[in-house]
Amino acid sequence: MIIEPVLASSDIHSPTWKKIEMWAESRLVACHKKLEIKVDMEETSSLRGSIKELRSLLQLGKTVVPPQGIDTANESAHSALF
């Protein structure tokens, strides 16, 4: 699946994104733990849907758009640093 870039690289380094990322990762862990115990089919389906959405949210931080005015030719060198 191809995901269109949504966030600029400066966005994913912001304190707000870091808080969102930490929240989503902790929710993801909690959902996986709930799946490990016996739950009914409806709860399993709900948890799997939540996991899918949390992963989609976290993916936003992986597909970034460089800020305007940044030379993307050197982006691979910049990415190697981070």
Buried (B, 14 or more C-beta within 10 A) or exposed (E): EEEEEEBBBEBBEEEEBEEBBEEBEEBBEEBEEBBEEEEEEEEEEBBEEBBEBBEEBBEBBEEBBBEEEBEEEEEEEEEEEE
